[in-house]
């Protein structure tokens, strides 16, 4: 059943953009391993997704939660390279019966956080 959920975690741009096939293949592998790591649809951003429910704000909010060490360890274990200088904590309240803000986020919009 679909519901409103809160996702929290870390987000960072990938060093190399994934092709659609690479994103799908690696995404399924990460899901099957229950890593909590996901990619945006564009294949340019990786994020951790710790999903809960019950918060009361929609949208994507940066600099809320800082779990850098855990995020970096998970990425290293999976061999995923990121630009660590552009890593941010985030939280997002969204309806999981639709695409998440994290999945829809494009790199050009993410990088506006660093202007």
N, C-alpha and C positions, 0 to 999 in steps of 0.2 A: 504494500500500500504506500502511496506517495504521501509525503508530509513536508512541512517546513523543517529544515535542519540547519544547524550551525556547523560550518567547517572551519577548522583552525589549522595552521601549520606554517611552513616556510615555502617560499617561492623563489625561483632563480632562472635566468635565461641559460639555455644550453649553449655550450661552446660551438656545437655544430647542429644545424637544423636537421631534424629527422624527416625522411620521406614519409608519405602516408603509410606505406607498407611497413617501414621500420617502426613508426609510431604505434601502429596497430599490433604488430608482433611483440615488441618490447612491452607495450602496455598490458597485453594479455599475460605475458610472463610475470610481470610485476604484480598483477592482480592475483594470479594463481599462487604466488609466493606470499600473498597477504602483506606486502611491504608498506601499503598506504601511499605509495608514490604514483603519481599520475602525470600525464602530459596534456598541454592545451591542444586543441584541434589543429592548430597551425604547425605543431611540432617544434616549437621554439622555446618553450618554457616547461620546466618540471616543477611539481609542487607536492608537498605532503598533504594528505587529507585526513584529518582526524575529525570525524563527523559525530555530532551530538544533536540534541534537539532542545527546544524551549527558549531560546533567546528571542529578543524582540526588535531586531533591526535588520532590514534588507540591505544588500549591496556588499561591495568589497571594501574592506578597511585594512590599511597597512599599519605596521608598527604596533601591534597589539600583543603578540605572543612571541617569545624568542626561544626557539628550540633548535638553534643552529647546530649544536654538536651532534644531536641525534640525526638531523637531516643530512649533515655532511657524512656521517658514518654510513647511513643507508645508501647514499649516492656512491660512496667509495666501494662499498660491498657489491653494488650492482654495476660498477664500472661506468657510471654516468658522469660526464664532465660538465661543469657549470662555470659561469663567471661569478666567482665568490664576491667580487666587489659590488655586485648588483643583486645580492640576496636580501630578501625582506620577509619578516613575519607578516601574516595576514589573518583575517577572520572574515567569513562571509556567511550571511544568513540567506538561504535560498530554498526554493521549492524543488525537491528532488524528483518531481514528475516532469521536469524540463531540464535543459542543459544548464550546467552551473556557470556562474560568472568566471570561475577559474578556467574552465574548459574553453569558454568563448573568448577569453582575453587574448589580444594580439600583442606581439612583442613591442610594436611601436607605441601602444598605449601603456604598457607596463613601464617602458623606459622613461615615460614622462615623470615618473616618481623621482628621477635623478637629474632633472633639469634645474 
